[in-house]
Amino acid sequence: MAAKQMSMSLTLLVDKERKRVIYAESGKDFVETLLSFLTLPIGTVIKLSCKQPNVGSFTMLYQSLEDLDLEFLNSKSCRDMLLHPKSSEEQLHKNLRLMVDIGATKPTQHYICESWKCCTQEHRLVSTVKDTQCRCGKMMSWAVSEKKDQDVDAEWGGGFIKGKKRFMIRDDLQVSVVSSSTFFAVLRELGIDDASVLEERNVNVGEEEAMSLLKASLISNSVLSNVFYSKKPKQMQTKPKRRIFQAQDFI
């Protein structure tokens, strides 16, 4: 079953004085979205990041392949598999609350050689790209359906994290389990000793925000601030009724 694209609520602790996000607090859904970035092939990352110049030379490499005449490639399938690669962990993405690779919401089609003898007795190859050349020289153009791996679904549940822990995600995307010691360690590290400069805010994270997080993670060490701090008031709302953590809360 394909993942349902929906938004998630995220609580941010911001430093109003320095205009930055200290950390975000969330359940496992948001953390799993961030972890899914690590499974994306580099070609998919470049494609999803809209070929930003700041990604470096990979951007030009990707653009060069797009512009390269097909006569210099073995086949069109060579270009397709490089420009639109599949994640090796696609099966585990299917039940994530929010999937970044929007192409992965469609089931991957598999193809076998058009020679029945080859695909059943000789090479027995399978490709996710149509018209890939088989070792026998023929095209792999016959579409086949793949049996669903029940064991994978049962073991992983479509995600990466078990349980219902709350997580702290720092501005540079360091992830840890929420605890009082971690909270105070972060404040000490950043030199914050005045709680009046801190404020909690709520944001919604949907597909647009997830894509922005992916792009920012490639070029910045202040990802959450880049994506969320400049949000318009209607998109980032202060929570006036909830009190910022104080030292006595943990005594």
N, C-alpha and C positions, 0 to 999 in steps of 0.2 A: 504494500500500500504506500503510495507516495506521501511524502511529508506535507502537512498542511501549512501553508504560509500564513503566519499570523504574527501579531506584535507581542512583545513581552515588556513588562514593567521593570524598570531599573531604578534603584535608589542611588543617587550620587551624593557624596560629601564634597563640597567645594570650598575653596579658599577664596572668599570674596576680595580680600586685599590684593592677592597676587593673581587673581582671575584665572584659576586653574582648578582642575578636578583632582582631589586627593585620592579618592578611590571610588569604586562602585560596589554596591552589595547586591547579590543576586542569588537565585537558586541555580540548579544545574543546567537549565535550559540555555541561559545566556553563555555560560562557560562552554557548553558543548558546541555552540555556534562558533565561538572563538577557536576551539580545538579543531573544528572541521577545516579551518584555514590550512592546517598543517598537512592535510591529506590531499590538497588540491595540486595537480600537476602545474609546473611553472607556466605552461602554455595557457592553461585555464586562468591562472592568476593574472597574466598579462591581458587576456581578453576581458576579464571581469573588471579590471582596473582601468578600462578604457584606454589602454596603452599610454598611460601617463609618462611624460618625459623623465620624471624623477625615478622611474623604475630602473633606469640605466640602459645599458647596451642591449638588454633583452628586448626592449621596446623596438629598437631598430632591427634586431634580428627577426622578430615577429613580423614587422612591417615588410622586411625584405622578402620573407617567404610568401606573404600575401601577394606581393607584386611580381614574384618570379614566374616567368612563362612556364606553362606546363610541359613544354617540349624538353625542358632541362631536368624534369623529374621522371622517375620510373612510372608513376601513375598519379592520377588525381587523388587516390586514396592516401598516398604519402603525405600530400599537403593536408588533407582532412585530419589525419591522425595526429599531426603535429600542431595544427591550429586549434583543434577541438579534442584534446586528449581526454580520456576517461580516468576518473579516480579509481585507484585500486581498492579503496574502501567504500565504494559506492553503496554496497549492500547495507553498510552500517548507518548510512545517512537517511535511510528511508523513513524512519520514525522520528527524526529530529524535528523539534517544533518549528525551527526556521533554518532552511537550507540556503547557503549562499550561492552555490553553483546551481543557478536556475535551470540549466540544461539537464541536471541530474534528476529533476522531477519527472522526466519521461523515462520509462523503462529502457534500458540499453538493449538494442537489437543485436543478435549474434548471427554470423554468416558462415556458411561452410562452402567447400569447393563444389563447383557445378558438376564435377565428375563423381558419380555415386561410388564408384570403386575406390577412388582416392579418399573420400571423406569417411568411408566405412571400413576400409581394409588397409590402405597404404599410409598416407601421412596423417589423416584424422585431425586436421587443424581446424581451429575456430578463430574468427576475427570479429572485433566489434566495429570494423570499418568495412562498408560494402565495397566490392570490387578490388579488394586486396589480392595481389597475385599469390597463388598457392605455390608450393614447391614444385608441383607437377607442371606449372606453367599456365594453368587455367585460372579463371577468376573465381574468387569466393563471393558468390552472389546469391546463394540460396539462403533465405532467412529461416531461422529455426527459433523455436521458443525454448527458454531455459527453465528447468525445473527449479522451483523456489527452494532455497536452502532453509528448511525449517530449523535445523540445528543452530544456524547462525542467528536467526531471529530469537530463538529461545535463550541462547546464551547471552547475547548482547542487548536484546530488546531494542535494537536500532540506534542505541546511543553509546556514549563512552564512559559515563559516570554512573555509579550505583548509589542508591540511598537518596536522602533529601537534605543534605547538608547545605548551609549557606556559605557563600564564597565571597571573598574580598578580591576585587580586581583593581590593581593599581594603575596609574596613568599610563605606564609603559607596558601594561598587560601582564604583569606578574600576578599569578593566581595563587591564593592560599585560602585555607578554611578560616572563617570568621572566628576571632577570639579576642579577648580583652588585651592580651599581651601583644598581639600583632597590631591592634589598633594604636596602642600607646607607642609601640616601636616606630610606626610610620610617622606619627606626630613628632617624636623626638628626632628622627632622621631628617625631617623637613624643617626642624627648628620652629615648630608651632607650639607656643605656650599660652596663647590667648584664644579661648574657645569662642569668643565673640566674633572672630573673623570667619568662623565655619558656619555652613548652612547646608541643610539637606534639601535636595531637589529630586523630583520625579521626572523621568523621561520614558517615552515609549520607543522600543527598538523593533523596527520592522525590516523589510527587505532593503529599503533605501538606506537606513542607518547601518545595517550589516555590511552593505557594499562600501559605505564610507569608511567603516572600521577597517575593512580589508585594505583599502587604498592607503589609509593613514598608517597602517601597521608596516607598510613597505618603506615609508620615508620618514617616520617620526618616532621619537621616544616619548611623546606626550599625546598618545592616541586619543584617549578619552576627552582630554581638553580640546583637541582639535575638532573632534566630531560633535561634542555636546555643549561645550561652554558657550559657544556663539549662537546656540539655538534661540529662536524667537520666543518671547514670553509664553505664548500659547502652546508651544511645543515643550518647553521646559518650565515646570511649575514648582514654585517653592511650597514646601510643606510647613506652614507656620505653627501647626499645633503639636508637632513632634519635637521633643527636646533633643538637642545634641548630646551625645554621650558625655558624661562627666566622670571624674575619677571615682566619686562615691558610688556610682552605679555598679562598680565591680568590687566593692569592699564588702 
